[in-house]
Amino acid sequence: MKKRHYEQLIVWQEAHKLCLRVYELVDRFPSKERFGLCSQMRRSASSVPTNIVEGNVKRSAREKLHFIEHAESSLEELDYQLFLSRDLGYITSEEFESLRGDINRVSYLLTKFRAGIV
């Protein structure tokens, strides 16, 4: 089966890996967070690769940049949600630092991706 164009983008690949890690992580959160923080984190995490995919098919640079900005915003939301999760004791400092490293990598790749559009 032929790969979709976005699947070849390193920025999408890394954002997808981050999303999978977040989904795995929040499965361990207390059940009281199921419709709160867990849901928010899943939405933020999945929004990053989703917006990369959607922006990638847009024809104009302006439209592409619009979706990349949404991906960057969702990534920042996720960063805070991880910070909160650590402070609430739902994740360890080591997990936080590891995921923050992934967020920084995706952020860097989004910046480079955006620069290639302009």
C-alpha positions as CSV (number, residue, x, y, z in Angstrom):
1,M,0.0,0.0,0.0
2,K,1.3,3.4,-0.9
3,K,2.1,5.8,1.9
4,R,0.3,9.1,2.1
5,H,2.5,12.1,1.5
6,Y,2.3,13.3,5.1
7,E,3.6,10.0,6.4
8,Q,6.9,10.8,4.8
9,L,7.3,14.0,6.8
10,I,9.6,13.7,9.8
11,V,7.7,16.3,11.7
12,W,4.5,14.3,11.3
13,Q,6.3,11.0,12.3
14,E,7.6,12.6,15.5
15,A,4.3,14.3,16.3
16,H,2.6,10.9,15.8
17,K,5.0,9.2,18.2
18,L,4.5,11.9,20.8
19,C,0.7,11.4,20.4
20,L,1.0,7.7,21.0
21,R,3.1,8.2,24.1
22,V,0.6,10.6,25.5
23,Y,-2.3,8.2,24.9
24,E,-0.3,5.5,26.7
25,L,0.6,7.8,29.5
26,V,-2.9,9.0,30.4
27,D,-4.3,5.5,30.6
28,R,-2.5,5.4,34.0
29,F,-4.1,8.6,35.3
30,P,-6.8,8.4,38.0
31,S,-10.3,7.6,36.7
32,K,-11.5,10.9,38.0
33,E,-9.4,12.6,35.2
34,R,-10.9,10.5,32.4
35,F,-13.2,13.3,31.2
36,G,-10.9,16.1,32.4
37,L,-7.2,16.2,32.0
38,C,-6.9,12.9,30.1
39,S,-9.4,14.1,27.5
40,Q,-7.7,17.5,27.2
41,M,-4.3,15.9,26.8
42,R,-5.5,13.4,24.1
43,R,-7.1,16.3,22.2
44,S,-3.9,18.4,22.4
45,A,-1.6,15.5,21.5
46,S,-3.7,14.3,18.5
47,S,-4.3,17.9,17.3
48,V,-0.6,18.3,16.5
49,P,-0.2,15.6,13.8
50,T,-3.8,16.2,12.6
51,N,-3.1,19.8,11.9
52,I,0.2,18.9,10.2
53,V,-1.8,16.6,7.9
54,E,-4.5,19.1,7.2
55,G,-2.0,21.9,6.6
56,N,0.1,19.8,4.3
57,V,-2.7,19.4,1.7
58,K,-3.5,23.1,1.6
59,R,-2.5,24.8,-1.6
60,S,-1.6,28.3,-0.4
61,A,1.3,29.1,2.0
62,R,-1.1,31.2,4.1
63,E,-3.4,28.2,4.6
64,K,-0.5,25.9,5.3
65,L,0.9,28.3,7.9
66,H,-2.5,28.6,9.6
67,F,-2.6,24.9,10.4
68,I,1.0,24.8,11.4
69,E,0.2,27.6,13.9
70,H,-2.6,25.4,15.3
71,A,-0.2,22.5,15.6
72,E,2.2,24.7,17.5
73,S,-0.5,26.0,19.8
74,S,-1.7,22.5,20.6
75,L,1.9,21.5,21.4
76,E,2.2,24.3,23.9
77,E,-1.1,23.3,25.5
78,L,0.2,19.8,25.8
79,D,3.4,21.1,27.4
80,Y,1.4,22.8,30.1
81,Q,-0.8,19.8,30.6
82,L,2.2,17.7,31.2
83,F,3.6,20.3,33.6
84,L,0.3,20.1,35.5
85,S,0.3,16.3,35.4
86,R,3.7,16.3,37.0
87,D,2.7,18.7,39.7
88,L,-0.4,16.7,40.5
89,G,1.7,13.6,40.9
90,Y,0.3,11.7,37.9
91,I,3.6,11.4,36.1
92,T,7.2,11.4,37.4
93,S,9.7,14.1,36.8
94,E,11.6,11.6,34.6
95,E,8.5,11.1,32.4
96,F,7.9,14.8,32.3
97,E,11.5,15.5,31.2
98,S,11.4,12.7,28.6
99,L,8.1,14.0,27.1
100,R,9.2,17.6,27.2
101,G,12.3,16.5,25.2
102,D,9.9,15.0,22.6
103,I,7.8,18.3,22.6
104,N,11.0,20.3,22.1
105,R,11.9,18.1,19.2
106,V,8.5,18.4,17.5
107,S,8.5,22.2,18.2
108,Y,11.9,22.5,16.5
109,L,10.7,20.4,13.5
110,L,7.5,22.5,13.2
111,T,9.7,25.7,13.2
112,K,11.8,24.2,10.4
113,F,8.7,23.0,8.5
114,R,7.1,26.5,8.8
115,A,10.3,28.1,7.5
116,G,10.2,25.9,4.4
117,I,6.7,27.1,3.6
118,V,7.4,30.8,3.8
